[in-house]
Amino acid sequence: MSGRAALRPGPPALRRLVAARGRLTAWLARPLTSLHLVLAVFGLLTLFGLVMVLSASNVQAYTEDGWSYAVFVRQLAYCGVGLVLFWVALRMPVRLLRGTSAVFLLVCVLLLIAVLTPLGTESGGAQSWLRLGPLSFQPSEPVKLALALWGAHVLVLKQPLRHQWRQLLVPLVPVAVVIFALVMLQPDLGTTITLAAVLLGLLWFGGVPRELFGAIMLAAIAGAITMAGIAGYRSARVESFLHPGADPQGAAYQARQAMYSLADGGWWGVGLGQGSAKWDYLPNAHNDFIFAIIGEELGFLGCLVVLLLFGTLAHAGMRIAARNTDPWIKLTAATLTAWLVGQAAINIGYVVGLLPVTGLPLPLISSGGTSVAVAMLAFGLLANFARHEPQAVSALRAGTTRSGRPGMISRLLRLRPPVPYASGSTSSASTSPGPPSGPPSSGSHSFGPHPPRRAPYPVHTSARPVAVNRSRGGKR
């Protein structure tokens, strides 16, 4: 009996636990919490990725370039480019982002076509790159972002027609299918799966009926299975996933080496830089399979840190989508979050043996040029959307008015107070959005608007704090 009593927390411990929970609840209720979460996850993932790229790539860099820091320096340069893109995305007006989304997508599609011409270069069995001297560029990475921005714009315009599925899916789905075809001609099944995840995220959060969404998802799965069976190397990957012991030195070699690395790491890892898998045992150790190096050198604890960071990103992104009032921001933020977290889940899934190997990088952690820069650009957009939450707009503008100068983060990044944004007709819009013709259906999963007729998109122009219904900004 005394042992059981000793396990129970005493009143002081219980009071401390309740006080800590209260402080956490109060911090989460602050108007700038979403922005701080995005910035914290962005900084931690970037620094963690640089450290792990340096540790995982030094052997291969010395073998190929004669210098152990060659890959790390290139990664550092791409991170510098990504930081500039992050800053630009953080400062760019939301109306400009939405208005230029169609042009952005058109440029990306033209670059995908250019890759398939003699201008494209082949690397790793896929003609996915455009090279300009020492610089290389992969157009299939920014097209993910372009599809999310433009697709959200189209779905918001078609919200009054959301019950007419033919009107709702055109032109989004046909354009997405064309993009899928261009990427598969390279061929690049992993990027195509990520693009399909972006499209499914748009349709889900855009309020497509569940029956139609289920049919589209089944068609996407059937298409992925068909594409996996067409090429010999892709079918070999699927076969090695279903039967890992059938070809341990062939198609299953990489996945088996990743599992050995995770097993060697145990709970605490063998130590940063002390792993053996990068000594030509695990191919692409600093790129697609860097999570295996994390598990080997930092153990289960290091893997848990990565999972917690992406889990925090999922919470922050959905929080931004839930707390914003503009339908385009809500839909874009939810889709970008689904893309980044979904790609991380696929990468981690095939490293630990839960999925077939697809060759997708781990966002902000894997070595890569275009993928890192585009991921940083997406984080900049999420931070921009966090600053446009109604409470955040009121707090930032009120703080600047009272003190006469912006806050510390705004001063460091040279950010002006956000201007309240309300969606309206944009330069690329063919029709103007309006309130839906009827009440929303029960059990809707949409982040899209269900606005009242008299005030579709409220704008808070006062610098004073604005009262916001907490039931809309809390848990869902």
C-alpha positions, 0 to 999 in steps of 0.5 A: 500500500505504501508503494502505491502511495509513493507512486501517486504525485503529491499535492506540490507535484500536482500543482506544478503540473497544473501550473505548467499546463496552464502556462502552455495553454496561455502560450498557445492562446497568444496571437503570435504563437503560430509564427513562433512555432513555424520559425522555431521548426524551420530553424531547428530542421535547417540546423539539424539538417546541416549537421547531419549532411556534414556527418553523412557526406564526408566520406563520399565527398572525400572519395569523389572530390578529395575534400570532406566538406564538398557536399556540406559547402554546396548544401550550405550555399543552397541553404543561403539561397533558400534563406533569401527565398524564405525572406522574400516569401515572408515579405510578399503581399498575399494578394500578389502571391495569389494573383501571380499563382497562374503565371508561376504554374505556367513557368514551371510547366514550361520548365518541365517541358524543357527538361524533356528536350536536349536542354535537360540532363540525366542524373540517377536514371531520370532526366530531371535537371536543367544545368546552367554551367556549374548550377543545376535546377530541378523544375519538378520541385517548384511545381509542387508549390505552384500547383498548391498556390494555383489549385487553392485559387481555383478551388476558392473561386469555384466554392459556389459550385462545390456541389457540381463536381464536374465544374469543381474539378475542371481545370484543376484535375486536368492540369494536374494530370498533365503535370503528372505525365510530364514528370513521369516522362522523366521518369520520376515516380517519387515526385509524381506521388508527392504531386498527387498528395498535393492534389489530394490535399487541395481536394480534401481541404477544398471541400470535395464530397467524400464519395468523389474524393474516395473515387479519386484517391482509389484512381490515384492508388491504381495509377501508382501501382500501374506506374510501379509495374511498368518499369523494371526497376520500380517493379523490382523495388515493390518486389523487394518490399513484399519479399525482402529476402528474395534479393538481398544484394540487389533491389533489397540491398539499400533498404536492408542496409538502412534497417541495419543502420537503425538497428546499430543505433539502438536507443542512444546511437553510436555517436555523431560522426561515428556511424559506419553505414556512410562508408559505402555500405548505404547508398545515398546516405546523405540524401534519401536515406539520411534518416537511417544515419540519424538513427545509427548515430543519434539512435531512437532519441534522434529519430524521435526529435525529427518526428516531434519537429514534423509533428509540430509543423503539422500542428502549426500549419493546421493551426494557421489554416484554422485561425485565418479568415481568408479562404485562400490562405486557409486552403493554401496553408493546409495543403502546404502542411500536408505536402511537407509532412506527407513527404517526410512521412513517405521518406521515413516510411520507406527508410524504416521498411513500412513503404517501398523505396521511392527516392524522396528527400526528407524536407530540410534535412536531406542533401539537395539543392532545389528541394531544400530551397523550395522547402524553405520557400514553403516555410516562408509562405507558412510564416507569412500566413501566420502573420495574417491571422486576425489576432496576429495582425491586430497584435503586430499593428497595435504593438507597432502603434504603441511603441513606435517600432516593430517587434524584435523578429520584425526588426531582425527580418525588416518586416512591416506590420501586415496589412489585413488581407481580404480576398477579392477579384485578382488579376488572374481571376475569371470570376469573383468569389461569393457566398455559397448558394446554400448552407454548408453540408453537415460533417464538412471536412473543408477549410474553405469558406462558408461565409454569411451573405452580408459579410463574406470576408471580414477585414480588421483594419483597426490597430486595436485587438480584435475579439475573435471567437475562440471556438474557430481558432481552437482544436477541431 
